[in-house]
Structures are given as structure tokens and as C-alpha cells.
Amino acid sequence: MAGHMVLIGWALWVSPCGTDSCDALPVTDTIFTQEQCVSRKSYLESKRPNLYFLCGEVYRDSEEMAAEEKHAVPAPHPPLRSLPERHSR
């Protein structure tokens, strides 16, 4: 059964050619929410008005995500808040 693509967030890109046809380059490896991406994009546009920034959707295959979950190491148990009570024999 083929998996489907799941939206996992937004990435910030810069196009060295402006709106002309060329490949955009990622600004960072970080995946953002849409609001975070738009906020960072606005900030960068104010600092570098001659560059063309854009926010793009990032998708991941659902089967790939399920496979990673199977191989994930579970988190350790939380530490005890206090030592267990000892009973005399």
C-alpha cells in the first residue's frame, strides 16, 4: 500500500534569481510553522530588500514517518520524586 504525503511544516528559501526561473536555496534546515516562516521572511526582507525570500511547504511520506517511529528509542522512565518507602521485615 502506498503512503501519502503529510505536511510537516514550512521551510524558508531564497531565490538568487528573484522571480526568474532558477532553483531556490534553503536559508536554514529548520522546519517552521507557517506563522514562524512568514515572520522570519518579513524580517529578512526588511534587512535584505534586494533578495527574494519565500516560504515553502515541506512534506514527508507517511510510510517513512511510521518506519522511523518503529525504530525510535523510547524515552527513559522519569526519575522518582522520592525514594520508595521501605518496610521492615
Contacts in CASP RR format, 6 or more apart in sequence:
PFRMAT RR
TARGET T0000
AUTHOR 0000-0000-0000
METHOD contacts of the structure
MODEL  1
MAGHMVLIGWALWVSPCGTDSCDALPVTDTIFTQEQCVSRKSYLESKRPN
LYFLCGEVYRDSEEMAAEEKHAVPAPHPPLRSLPERHSR
2 63 0 8 1.000
3 61 0 8 1.000
3 62 0 8 1.000
3 63 0 8 1.000
4 61 0 8 1.000
4 62 0 8 1.000
5 59 0 8 1.000
5 60 0 8 1.000
5 61 0 8 1.000
5 62 0 8 1.000
6 59 0 8 1.000
6 60 0 8 1.000
6 61 0 8 1.000
6 62 0 8 1.000
6 65 0 8 1.000
7 57 0 8 1.000
7 58 0 8 1.000
7 59 0 8 1.000
8 31 0 8 1.000
8 58 0 8 1.000
8 59 0 8 1.000
8 60 0 8 1.000
9 31 0 8 1.000
9 32 0 8 1.000
9 33 0 8 1.000
9 34 0 8 1.000
9 57 0 8 1.000
9 58 0 8 1.000
10 31 0 8 1.000
10 32 0 8 1.000
10 33 0 8 1.000
10 34 0 8 1.000
10 36 0 8 1.000
10 37 0 8 1.000
10 55 0 8 1.000
10 56 0 8 1.000
10 57 0 8 1.000
10 58 0 8 1.000
11 26 0 8 1.000
11 28 0 8 1.000
11 30 0 8 1.000
11 31 0 8 1.000
11 32 0 8 1.000
11 37 0 8 1.000
11 55 0 8 1.000
11 56 0 8 1.000
11 58 0 8 1.000
12 26 0 8 1.000
12 27 0 8 1.000
12 28 0 8 1.000
12 30 0 8 1.000
12 32 0 8 1.000
12 37 0 8 1.000
12 40 0 8 1.000
12 41 0 8 1.000
12 44 0 8 1.000
12 53 0 8 1.000
12 54 0 8 1.000
12 55 0 8 1.000
12 56 0 8 1.000
13 24 0 8 1.000
13 25 0 8 1.000
13 26 0 8 1.000
13 27 0 8 1.000
13 53 0 8 1.000
13 54 0 8 1.000
13 55 0 8 1.000
13 56 0 8 1.000
14 24 0 8 1.000
14 25 0 8 1.000
14 27 0 8 1.000
14 44 0 8 1.000
14 51 0 8 1.000
14 52 0 8 1.000
14 53 0 8 1.000
14 54 0 8 1.000
15 22 0 8 1.000
15 24 0 8 1.000
15 25 0 8 1.000
15 51 0 8 1.000
15 52 0 8 1.000
15 53 0 8 1.000
15 54 0 8 1.000
16 22 0 8 1.000
16 25 0 8 1.000
16 51 0 8 1.000
17 52 0 8 1.000
18 51 0 8 1.000
18 52 0 8 1.000
19 52 0 8 1.000
24 54 0 8 1.000
27 44 0 8 1.000
27 53 0 8 1.000
31 58 0 8 1.000
32 40 0 8 1.000
32 55 0 8 1.000
34 55 0 8 1.000
37 55 0 8 1.000
37 56 0 8 1.000
38 55 0 8 1.000
41 53 0 8 1.000
41 54 0 8 1.000
41 55 0 8 1.000
44 51 0 8 1.000
44 53 0 8 1.000
45 51 0 8 1.000
45 53 0 8 1.000
END
